Amino acid sequence: MIPARYQQIVFGLVLSGLMSLLVSGITTLRTVGWIDGFAALWLSNWLSSWAVAFPAVLVVAPVTRRIVGRLVRPERRASDRS
């Protein structure tokens, strides 16, 4: 099991992996169609996409959290309502 202090990095790894898998699959399919060797081509495209996506997520995530923090109003706790 991975220690909790690595949660942000593991989250970024998994998120970037899944998103780049999905996007590269759609892009590869739209570009070449269902051809022989599609899976190998998709895997190759996915790995190069993930190599860019993972560091990008680590850099962009803190900025995104700040933007979302400014757009979303915090919920009031039940103890604050009384």
C-alpha positions as CSV (number, residue, x, y, z in Angstrom):
1,M,0.0,0.0,0.0
2,I,1.2,3.5,-0.9
3,P,1.7,6.0,2.0
4,A,-1.0,8.7,2.2
5,R,1.6,11.5,1.7
6,Y,1.8,10.4,-2.0
7,Q,-2.0,10.7,-2.5
8,Q,-1.8,13.7,-4.8
9,I,0.9,12.1,-7.0
10,V,-1.0,8.8,-7.2
11,F,-4.2,10.7,-8.0
12,G,-2.5,12.6,-10.8
13,L,-0.9,9.4,-12.1
14,V,-4.3,7.5,-12.3
15,L,-6.3,10.5,-13.6
16,S,-3.8,11.4,-16.3
17,G,-3.5,7.7,-17.3
18,L,-7.2,7.2,-17.6
19,M,-7.9,10.5,-19.4
20,S,-5.0,10.1,-21.8
21,L,-6.1,6.5,-22.5
22,L,-9.6,7.7,-23.4
23,V,-8.6,10.7,-25.4
24,S,-5.9,8.9,-27.3
25,G,-8.2,6.0,-28.1
26,I,-10.9,8.3,-29.5
27,T,-8.3,10.3,-31.5
28,T,-6.6,7.2,-32.8
29,L,-9.9,5.7,-33.9
30,R,-11.0,8.9,-35.6
31,T,-7.7,9.3,-37.4
32,V,-7.1,5.7,-38.7
33,G,-10.4,3.9,-38.0
34,W,-10.6,0.2,-37.1
35,I,-7.5,-1.1,-38.8
36,D,-5.3,-4.1,-38.2
37,G,-2.8,-3.2,-35.5
38,F,-5.2,-0.6,-34.0
39,A,-4.5,-1.7,-30.4
40,A,-0.7,-1.4,-30.8
41,L,-1.0,2.0,-32.4
42,W,-3.4,3.1,-29.6
43,L,-1.0,1.9,-26.9
44,S,1.9,3.7,-28.5
45,N,-0.1,6.9,-28.8
46,W,-1.4,6.5,-25.2
47,L,2.0,6.1,-23.7
48,S,3.4,9.2,-25.4
49,S,0.3,11.1,-24.4
50,W,0.6,9.9,-20.8
51,A,4.2,11.1,-20.7
52,V,2.9,14.6,-21.3
53,A,-0.4,14.3,-19.4
54,F,1.1,13.2,-16.0
55,P,3.5,16.1,-15.4
56,A,0.8,18.5,-16.8
57,V,-1.7,17.3,-14.3
58,L,0.7,17.8,-11.5
59,V,1.4,21.4,-12.6
60,V,-2.2,22.3,-13.5
61,A,-4.0,20.7,-10.6
62,P,-3.0,23.3,-7.9
63,V,-4.0,26.1,-10.3
64,T,-7.3,24.4,-11.0
65,R,-8.0,23.9,-7.3
66,R,-7.5,27.6,-6.7
67,I,-9.8,28.6,-9.6
68,V,-12.5,26.1,-8.4
69,G,-12.1,27.4,-4.9
70,R,-13.0,30.9,-6.1
71,L,-16.0,29.7,-8.1
72,V,-17.6,27.5,-5.5
73,R,-19.1,28.8,-2.3
74,P,-18.2,26.7,0.7
75,E,-21.1,24.8,2.4
76,R,-22.1,26.0,5.8
77,R,-21.9,23.3,8.5
78,A,-25.0,22.5,10.5
79,S,-23.3,23.9,13.6
80,D,-22.8,27.2,11.8
81,R,-26.5,27.6,11.0
82,S,-27.7,27.8,14.6
